[in-house]
Amino acid sequence: MGSVQSLYLYKLARDKSPEGQKDFAKSISDVFLEHYPSLTKRERHLMYEILQQTVHQAEMGLRKNVAERLASTTGVPRELAKLLANDEIEVAFPILSMSDALLDEDLIEIIHQRSIEHQLAITKRPMVSEMVSDAIVEHGEEDVIRSLLLNPNSKISSATVEYLVEESKRLTSLQEPILRREDLDPELCERMFTWVSSALRLYILDNYELDPDFVKSVIDEATDDVINAKPKKPAKRAPEERLVEELEEDGQMEPEIMVRILQDGDVRLFISMFQRYTGLSDKMIMEMLQDRDGTGLAIACKAAHLEKPIFSSIYAHSYKAKRGGVKIRNQEINKMLGRYDLMSETAAEKVVGRWHENVAYKDAIRELEL
């Protein structure tokens, strides 16, 4: 730092007026940010002390600039980092999400005293300890917990994960982030299988090794609950069944509309429409959609006289849902289209007839004669 520049800063420091103090804060920040690499250890220490005393007097833009530069700088004094971390979120965000100057106790204090935006910034850190994660979960903000779960470098204790698994029954937005964590205990995953959506069940089946008998028992139990439910009043039809009837009455019961409904993620309505074409049960169609092999789906479409593009679209969308958004490769879709072309409608209808006779899903497929 030159002597002229030093004299100028000295003069500003002696000016105790509000404007003078603001000018001093801006000048000392400019000098620090511009000359940081060439400053000695003693000069850096002095600059840090001056910044800590004056940065709160600077304009928002300057404080934000200082915070962004210091966020990735090592050796920043803890008190200066805390000062910036407790500022408005525009200033605090880079410090909270990146700076290693803050201790866990500092972060926990901010979690309890500052805004949701401050908490979200903490969940973005390169590493979040179990203590900090517990504080976030204890505070209970759903969006913040979801952001924490989505950070692969956040450490969450097994007890806290188990608590979040139970909470995901009512906080459905947590279900997918929990299931996508690599450290999730398979036993907890199996527990979630009993209450998550059909799409997430497909994801679980694709990514976790579950006991086939357990999976079958869950599906059978869900089906039995529907079949055995005997309400005192006349049973009300499901909304999707009424909607299918309305579509038929309006002449809009088209395969293309059915495909679009599946693409939009409305699996229940798709199943109701697919039933009208195939006559198959909910349980059978669900098993068909969950099957990694698309042969059963191809058989059902062929027997229902659904054209190849319709089968192709249904298979592609169900494949994508089962794999968490991953699209099917061309070679796989071409393989299934070839199988669709090879089978005759008569052979397909024979297999569907066996399904109507309650022959097991896989057993009937094995009887297919190409």
Buried (B, 14 or more C-beta within 10 A) or exposed (E): BEEEEEEBBEEBBEEEEEEBBBBBBBBBBEBBBEBBEEBEEEBBEBBBEBBBBBBEBBEEEBBBBBBBBBBEBEEBBEEBBBBBBBBEBEBBBBBBBBBBBBEEEBBBBBBEEBEEBBBBBBBBBEEBBBEBBBBBBEBEBEEBBBBBBBBEEBBBEEEBBBBBBEBBBEBEEBBBBBBBBEEBEEEBBBBBBEBBBBBBBBBBBBBBEBEEEEBEEBBEEBBEEEEEEEEEEEEEEBEBBEBBBEBEEEEEBEBEEBBBBBBEEBBBBBBBBBBBBBBBBBBBBBBBBBBEEBBBBBBBBBBBEBEBEBBBBBBBBBBBBBBBEEEBEEEEBEEBBEBBEEBEEEBBBBBBEBBEEEBEBEEBBEEBEE
